[in-house]
Amino acid sequence: MANRLSKITTRTGDAGETGLGDGSRVGKDAVRIQALGDIDECNSAIGLLLTEDVPGEIRTALDAVQHEMFDLGGEICIPGHAALKLEHVARLDALLARFNRDLPPLKEFILPGGSRAAAAAHLARTVCRRAERSVVALGRNEAVSEAARQYLNRLSDLLFVLGRVLNLHAGRGDVQWRHQRGKG
């Protein structure tokens, strides 16, 4: 980044446009800007999750994810640029395998909840899925890297698994969906 932001209010977006990393300007309602906003929101949701009591291994993994999400934002901000690689996706695959290894098999759907940290992980997961949908929508008409799409897909899976791990860490189990609950 050649210039660091020293002035936050520039007023250049007052007419409903914003600048991309390549210097071009687009409407704030452009699909690319929607994807950027959703990626940013996902990163913020992960930041909120990290304010909770999470085990060190999860904290380390999500700290790396936050940096990679910022890189992904940079990739989307500059048309034609690629920042994430398939190695980043492979790292998420390894984390998924590691954290899922000791979880009991799912026999029913689970609800997002349990401990506060697990609920935060599930909220981050849903925001990540929205970011994934936005990046896929962008890719319908503009080039988006395979790694970007796959990364968001794996990250949402990882956040689901981490929600389960965090419930166990808090001494709770999964919150089971009761499909046979009484109708009243």
N, C-alpha and C positions, 0 to 999 in steps of 0.2 A: 504494500500500500504506500504509494508515493506521498500522499498527504494525509496526516492524521486529522480527525475532526477536531477543530478547536472552537467552532461555532456551530451550535446545534440548530438554531433557528435561522434558516436561510431565506425563507419565503418563496423559494423557487417552486414549491409544490402547491402554492395557493390556487392555481388554476386547474388543479386536478391531474397534473402530470408529475412524474418522478423520474429521476435519472438512474440509468443502469450503470454497471461497472465499466462498460465500454464507452460511456459518454452519451449514448443515445437516450432519448426521452420517450416514455410511454405513458399511457393513461394509468392512473392508480387502480383502475378496475381491470387492467389487463390480466390475462391468465397467468403470466409470468410473475406479476406482482402478488397475485393470490397465492401462488405456490411459495413465494418468498415469505409472505406473511404467515402461512401455515407452518413452514419450517421453523421460523422464528418462534411462533407460539409453542410448537413442540419442544424446542430447546428450553423455553421458559418453563414449561410444565416439568421438564426433567430437572431444571434448577430448583423448582419448588419441591419436588420429590427429595432432592438432596438436602433440604433443610430438616428432613426427618431423621430419626435414628435408623441408619442403614449400616449393615456390616461393611467393613473396610473393603472387601473384595468387590462388592456392588458399587461402593463409592468410587473406587478406582476405575471400574469399567465405565460407569456413567460419566465420570470426568472426561475420559477419552471420547465418549460419544458426544458430549457437548462441544468439544473442539471440532470433531468431524462434522457435526451438524452446522457449525459456523462455516466450515469449508464447503459444505454442500450449498449453503446459502450463497457463498461466493461463486460457486459453479453456476447456479441458476441466475445469478445477477449479471453474469457475463455470457451472452449467447455464444455458443460454440466452445466454451471453456469446460474442461473436465478436471475436477479436483479429487474426487473419490475414485478409488480403484477397486477391482474385484478382491484385492487383498483385504480391504476394509470389510467387505461382505463376509469373507472367510473368517475374519476375526469375530464377527458377530455370530456366525455359525458355531464357532468353537465355544463362545460364551454361552450360547443356547444349550449346547450339549453339556457343558460343565454344570450350569445351574439347574437344568432339567433332570440330570442324572439321579438325584436323590429324592425327587418328588414322587409321591404316590401317583399311580395312573388315574386319569380322570374317568369317572364312571357316569358323570352327569355334567351338564353345563354349570358354570359357576357365575355368581353375581359379582360385579366389581365392588369390593368392600372388604370388611374384616377390620384390619388395623388401619390406622390413618396413613401409614406409609404405603401399604398395599393399595388403598384407594387412590392415593396419589399416582402410583405406578399405572393403575388402570386408566386414570384420567389422561396421563401422558400417552398411553397406548391409543386411546381414541383420537387424540389430537394428531398423533403420528399417522394413523390411518387416513385422516383427512388430508394431511400433508402428502401422503402417498397418492391419494386420488387427485390432488391438484397437480402433482408432478406428472402423473399419467395423462391428465387432460392437456397439460402443456405439450407433452410428447406427441399428441395427436397431430399437431401442426408445426412443431419446431423440434429440433434435435435435442434429445435428453439422453444422457448416458445410461447404459444398461446398469452400471454400478449404482447410480443415483436411485433408480427405481427399486433395485434389489435391496439396497441398503435400508430404505424406509420400510420395505416389507419385512425384512429380518428384524429391524429394530422394534417394530410393533409386536412381533412374536416374542422377542426378548423381554419387552416390558410386561407382557402377559405372564411369562414365566417368573419374572422378578416379583410381580404382585403375589404370586403363590409362595415364593421363597420368603418374602417379607412377612406374610401372614404366619408362616412357620417360625420365623425369627421372633415374632411377637408372642409366640405360644398359642397361636390360633390356627385353625384349619381353614380350608376354602369355605366360602359362603355358597352353599349348594342352592341351585335353583330347584324349587319344589314344583314340578309340573303336575303333581297329583294333589296339590293343596285344595282345601275345601273351598267351594264356591259359595259365597254367602251373600 
